[in-house]
């Protein structure tokens, strides 16, 4: 009787393991579904592939259409972007190459901007550059989720 009971316990355990592993192993939420942490699931077929776009809550993001022509754009994956009419700032947050922030600061300086603040160190960036018309703030560091370099590019028109 003890052998039958032991065998029964092992068979039950094996069935449970097989059933539960099918539920948890390798199964993923369908594309567009929302994970428990609020993230939107996307597979490679729905991810934007063009440079300069990104995904926020499942939507493609690009540079503001009214981004000032006199301010250079940076190649990278845009995570967030906004602008508003009037004397409001333009903001773009993106993942960039390791040398992108230094190259952008050098390009702005070559176009007449003056570095008025540079508190950069290591992989952290905090720069302010100005010309007669604009104040540009470049802030960056290591992106928490991707491990890549993150840039917050803010341009405020001077009144």
N, C-alpha and C positions, 0 to 999 in steps of 0.2 A: 504494500500500500504506500509506503514511503517513497518508493521509486516512481510510482505513478504520479504522486503529488509533486515530486521534484521535476519530473518531465513536464508536467502540466505548467508549472511556474516558468520553466525555461521557454516553452512554446509561447506562452502568453507574453513573456518579455520580448521574444524575437518578433512577434507580430506587432507589438507596440513600437519597437524601435523602427521597424520597416515602415509602419504607417506614419510615424512622426517625422522620419527623415524625408519622406516624400513631401511633407508640408513645408519643411524648413529648408531643404537643401536645393539650391540652384533655381528655385522659383523666384521670379521677380514680378513686381507690379507691372501692369500694362502701361504702355507709353501714354503719358498725359495724366496718369493717376497721381494722387498726392500721397506722399509717404507720411508716416506718423509725425515726423519732425517738421512737416510743412513744405518740404522740397518737392518740386514737380519732377516726375520721372521722365527722362528723355533717353532715347537710344540714339546710336550714331546716325540713323537715317533721318532723324528730325533735328539734330543739332545743327545750328548754322555753321557753315564752313568758311564763309568769306572773312577775310581779315577786316578788323574794325567793327565787328558785330559781336554781341554776346547774348547771354540769356538771363533774364530776370523773370522769375515766376513763369517760365515757359514762353516769354515773348522776346522777339529779337529787338536789340537796342543798337542804335547807331549814333553818330555825332549829331548834335543839334543842326538842323538845316540852316539856321541863321548864325552858325559859328562864324566869327569875324575872319574875313579873308587875310587880314594882316597878322593873324596868330597862327603859327604852324600847327599842323595836326601831327599826332604821333601814331605810328603803327602799333596795333595791339588789339586785344579783345575788350571791347567796351562792355562794362558791367552796369553802368548807370550814366545817364546824361540828361541835362536839363538846361533850359534858358528861359528868359522871360523878357518881354519888351520893356523898354525904358532903361533906367539906370541900374539894372539888376545884373548880377554875375552870371556868367556862363560856367557850367560845371561838367566835367567829364571824369569818370572814374574808370580806369582800365588796367588790365594786366599787360605789362610791357617787357621788352627784352632788357637784360641786365644793364646795358649802357644807355638806354633810352632817356632817362631823366637827365643825365649829364649832357648827352647830345642835344636835348631840347633846350637846356639852359644855355649851352654854347651857341645854338642857332638864334635864340632870342637876343643874346648879347651881340652877335654879329649883325643883327637887325636894329641895333640902337638901344636895346634895353640895358639898364644898369642893375646889377645885383645889389640890392639894398639890405638883404638879410640872407645868411647862409648858416644854418645850424645843422648841417648834414654831418653824419658820422657813421662809418661802417655801412650798414645796409638801410639806415634811416635817412630820409631826406626831408628837409624843411627849408625851402628857398622862396624868396620874394624878389621879383624883378619888376622894374618899372620903366616906362617911357612917358612921353608927354600925354598919351591918351589912355594907357592901361596900367593896371597893377595885376601882375600874374603871380599866383602862389602855386608852387609845386611841392606837394607833400607825398611821401611814399615810404614804402617799407615792404617787408615780406608779407604776402597775402596769406591769411590764416588757413584758408581751405586748400589753395593750390600749391603753396610754397613758392610761387613765382613772385616777381616784383610787381607791386601795386603802385599806381600813380593816381593821385587826385589832382587834377589840373583845373584851377579856378582862375577865371579872368574877369576882373571887375573894371568897367569903364570908369575913367575919372571924370568928375563933373567940371 
